[in-house]
């Protein structure tokens, strides 16, 4: 159970990082 929860947290964090990176890239392209 704990390992699964940790895995879910890590995957969600990775998705969040990817989203933020994409957002930053879009903002840079706008400038």
PDB file of N, CA, C and O in Angstrom:
ATOM      1  N   UNK A   1       0.845  -1.207   0.000  1.00  0.00           N
ATOM      2  CA  UNK A   1       0.000   0.000   0.000  1.00  0.00           C
ATOM      3  C   UNK A   1       0.880   1.258   0.000  1.00  0.00           C
ATOM      4  O   UNK A   1       0.681   2.165  -0.808  1.00  0.00           O
ATOM      5  N   UNK A   2       1.848   1.296   0.913  1.00  0.00           N
ATOM      6  CA  UNK A   2       2.704   2.485   1.010  1.00  0.00           C
ATOM      7  C   UNK A   2       3.486   2.708  -0.291  1.00  0.00           C
ATOM      8  O   UNK A   2       3.595   3.831  -0.782  1.00  0.00           O
ATOM      9  N   UNK A   3       4.026   1.615  -0.832  1.00  0.00           N
ATOM     10  CA  UNK A   3       4.804   1.742  -2.071  1.00  0.00           C
ATOM     11  C   UNK A   3       3.918   2.274  -3.195  1.00  0.00           C
ATOM     12  O   UNK A   3       4.334   3.144  -3.960  1.00  0.00           O
ATOM     13  N   UNK A   4       2.706   1.753  -3.291  1.00  0.00           N
ATOM     14  CA  UNK A   4       1.793   2.217  -4.341  1.00  0.00           C
ATOM     15  C   UNK A   4       1.515   3.706  -4.169  1.00  0.00           C
ATOM     16  O   UNK A   4       1.530   4.463  -5.140  1.00  0.00           O
ATOM     17  N   UNK A   5       1.261   4.120  -2.933  1.00  0.00           N
ATOM     18  CA  UNK A   5       0.984   5.537  -2.679  1.00  0.00           C
ATOM     19  C   UNK A   5       2.175   6.392  -3.099  1.00  0.00           C
ATOM     20  O   UNK A   5       2.020   7.428  -3.746  1.00  0.00           O
ATOM     21  N   UNK A   6       3.366   5.937  -2.716  1.00  0.00           N
ATOM     22  CA  UNK A   6       4.582   6.689  -3.083  1.00  0.00           C
ATOM     23  C   UNK A   6       4.696   6.790  -4.591  1.00  0.00           C
ATOM     24  O   UNK A   6       5.029   7.845  -5.130  1.00  0.00           O
ATOM     25  N   UNK A   7       4.418   5.681  -5.270  1.00  0.00           N
ATOM     26  CA  UNK A   7       4.512   5.675  -6.733  1.00  0.00           C
ATOM     27  C   UNK A   7       3.538   6.690  -7.323  1.00  0.00           C
ATOM     28  O   UNK A   7       3.891   7.444  -8.230  1.00  0.00           O
ATOM     29  N   UNK A   8       2.310   6.704  -6.803  1.00  0.00           N
ATOM     30  CA  UNK A   8       1.310   7.654  -7.301  1.00  0.00           C
ATOM     31  C   UNK A   8       1.786   9.085  -7.083  1.00  0.00           C
ATOM     32  O   UNK A   8       1.635   9.934  -7.961  1.00  0.00           O
ATOM     33  N   UNK A   9       2.363   9.352  -5.908  1.00  0.00           N
ATOM     34  CA  UNK A   9       2.846  10.704  -5.605  1.00  0.00           C
ATOM     35  C   UNK A   9       3.952  11.089  -6.586  1.00  0.00           C
ATOM     36  O   UNK A   9       3.954  12.200  -7.116  1.00  0.00           O
ATOM     37  N   UNK A  10       4.890  10.175  -6.828  1.00  0.00           N
ATOM     38  CA  UNK A  10       6.002  10.489  -7.732  1.00  0.00           C
ATOM     39  C   UNK A  10       5.485  10.731  -9.146  1.00  0.00           C
ATOM     40  O   UNK A  10       5.939  11.658  -9.817  1.00  0.00           O
ATOM     41  N   UNK A  11       4.549   9.919  -9.603  1.00  0.00           N
ATOM     42  CA  UNK A  11       4.009  10.092 -10.953  1.00  0.00           C
ATOM     43  C   UNK A  11       3.283  11.432 -11.060  1.00  0.00           C
ATOM     44  O   UNK A  11       3.426  12.138 -12.058  1.00  0.00           O
ATOM     45  N   UNK A  12       2.507  11.783 -10.037  1.00  0.00           N
ATOM     46  CA  UNK A  12       1.775  13.058 -10.058  1.00  0.00           C
ATOM     47  C   UNK A  12       2.761  14.221 -10.065  1.00  0.00           C
ATOM     48  O   UNK A  12       2.555  15.211 -10.767  1.00  0.00           O
ATOM     49  N   UNK A  13       3.835  14.098  -9.279  1.00  0.00           N
ATOM     50  CA  UNK A  13       4.847  15.168  -9.251  1.00  0.00           C
ATOM     51  C   UNK A  13       5.498  15.300 -10.622  1.00  0.00           C
ATOM     52  O   UNK A  13       5.713  16.412 -11.103  1.00  0.00           O
ATOM     53  N   UNK A  14       5.811  14.176 -11.252  1.00  0.00           N
ATOM     54  CA  UNK A  14       6.422  14.215 -12.588  1.00  0.00           C
ATOM     55  C   UNK A  14       5.485  14.909 -13.569  1.00  0.00           C
ATOM     56  O   UNK A  14       5.922  15.750 -14.355  1.00  0.00           O
ATOM     57  N   UNK A  15       4.198  14.564 -13.528  1.00  0.00           N
ATOM     58  CA  UNK A  15       3.229  15.201 -14.422  1.00  0.00           C
ATOM     59  C   UNK A  15       3.189  16.702 -14.164  1.00  0.00           C
ATOM     60  O   UNK A  15       3.150  17.497 -15.103  1.00  0.00           O
ATOM     61  N   UNK A  16       3.198  17.092 -12.881  1.00  0.00           N
ATOM     62  CA  UNK A  16       3.172  18.518 -12.539  1.00  0.00           C
ATOM     63  C   UNK A  16       4.395  19.223 -13.105  1.00  0.00           C
ATOM     64  O   UNK A  16       4.284  20.310 -13.672  1.00  0.00           O
ATOM     65  N   UNK A  17       5.560  18.605 -12.950  1.00  0.00           N
ATOM     66  CA  UNK A  17       6.807  19.206 -13.458  1.00  0.00           C
ATOM     67  C   UNK A  17       6.720  19.365 -14.972  1.00  0.00           C
ATOM     68  O   UNK A  17       7.100  20.403 -15.515  1.00  0.00           O
ATOM     69  N   UNK A  18       6.216  18.331 -15.656  1.00  0.00           N
ATOM     70  CA  UNK A  18       6.093  18.387 -17.120  1.00  0.00           C
ATOM     71  C   UNK A  18       5.172  19.541 -17.507  1.00  0.00           C
ATOM     72  O   UNK A  18       5.475  20.299 -18.428  1.00  0.00           O
ATOM     73  N   UNK A  19       4.042  19.675 -16.797  1.00  0.00           N
ATOM     74  CA  UNK A  19       3.095  20.754 -17.100  1.00  0.00           C
ATOM     75  C   UNK A  19       3.755  22.112 -16.915  1.00  0.00           C
ATOM     76  O   UNK A  19       3.611  22.990 -17.767  1.00  0.00           O
ATOM     77  N   UNK A  20       4.479  22.298 -15.812  1.00  0.00           N
ATOM     78  CA  UNK A  20       5.130  23.586 -15.546  1.00  0.00           C
ATOM     79  C   UNK A  20       6.184  23.872 -16.612  1.00  0.00           C
ATOM     80  O   UNK A  20       6.301  25.004 -17.082  1.00  0.00           O
ATOM     81  N   UNK A  21       6.951  22.848 -16.996  1.00  0.00           N
ATOM     82  CA  UNK A  21       7.984  23.035 -18.026  1.00  0.00           C
ATOM     83  C   UNK A  21       7.330  23.448 -19.337  1.00  0.00           C
ATOM     84  O   UNK A  21       7.812  24.361 -20.008  1.00  0.00           O
ATOM     85  N   UNK A  22       6.234  22.787 -19.710  1.00  0.00           N
ATOM     86  CA  UNK A  22       5.531  23.138 -20.947  1.00  0.00           C
ATOM     87  C   UNK A  22       5.037  24.574 -20.864  1.00  0.00           C
ATOM     88  O   UNK A  22       5.167  25.330 -21.827  1.00  0.00           O
ATOM     89  N   UNK A  23       4.472  24.957 -19.727  1.00  0.00           N
ATOM     90  CA  UNK A  23       3.961  26.315 -19.541  1.00  0.00           C
ATOM     91  C   UNK A  23       5.094  27.327 -19.719  1.00  0.00           C
ATOM     92  O   UNK A  23       4.926  28.334 -20.407  1.00  0.00           O
ATOM     93  N   UNK A  24       6.244  27.060 -19.100  1.00  0.00           N
ATOM     94  CA  UNK A  24       7.399  27.970 -19.211  1.00  0.00           C
ATOM     95  C   UNK A  24       7.842  28.063 -20.669  1.00  0.00           C
ATOM     96  O   UNK A  24       8.159  29.150 -21.152  1.00  0.00           O
ATOM     97  N   UNK A  25       7.867  26.938 -21.369  1.00  0.00           N
ATOM     98  CA  UNK A  25       8.285  26.929 -22.774  1.00  0.00           C
ATOM     99  C   UNK A  25       7.328  27.775 -23.604  1.00  0.00           C
ATOM    100  O   UNK A  25       7.767  28.540 -24.463  1.00  0.00           O
ATOM    101  N   UNK A  26       6.030  27.648 -23.358  1.00  0.00           N
ATOM    102  CA  UNK A  26       5.027  28.425 -24.097  1.00  0.00           C
ATOM    103  C   UNK A  26       5.242  29.914 -23.834  1.00  0.00           C
ATOM    104  O   UNK A  26       5.202  30.722 -24.762  1.00  0.00           O
ATOM    105  N   UNK A  27       5.470  30.275 -22.570  1.00  0.00           N
ATOM    106  CA  UNK A  27       5.690  31.686 -22.231  1.00  0.00           C
ATOM    107  C   UNK A  27       6.941  32.200 -22.938  1.00  0.00           C
ATOM    108  O   UNK A  27       6.950  33.327 -23.434  1.00  0.00           O
ATOM    109  N   UNK A  28       7.990  31.393 -22.989  1.00  0.00           N
ATOM    110  CA  UNK A  28       9.235  31.812 -23.656  1.00  0.00           C
ATOM    111  C   UNK A  28       8.984  32.028 -25.136  1.00  0.00           C
ATOM    112  O   UNK A  28       9.481  32.991 -25.720  1.00  0.00           O
ATOM    113  N   UNK A  29       8.210  31.129 -25.751  1.00  0.00           N
ATOM    114  CA  UNK A  29       7.919  31.262 -27.182  1.00  0.00           C
ATOM    115  C   UNK A  29       7.144  32.556 -27.435  1.00  0.00           C
ATOM    116  O   UNK A  29       7.356  33.220 -28.450  1.00  0.00           O
ATOM    117  N   UNK A  30       6.247  32.911 -26.513  1.00  0.00           N
ATOM    118  CA  UNK A  30       5.470  34.147 -26.666  1.00  0.00           C
ATOM    119  C   UNK A  30       6.402  35.355 -26.668  1.00  0.00           C
ATOM    120  O   UNK A  30       6.221  36.284 -27.454  1.00  0.00           O
ATOM    121  N   UNK A  31       7.397  35.337 -25.787  1.00  0.00           N
ATOM    122  CA  UNK A  31       8.342  36.462 -25.717  1.00  0.00           C
ATOM    123  C   UNK A  31       9.275  36.401 -26.937  1.00  0.00           C
ATOM    124  O   UNK A  31      10.152  37.252 -27.087  1.00  0.00           O
TER     125      UNK A  31
END
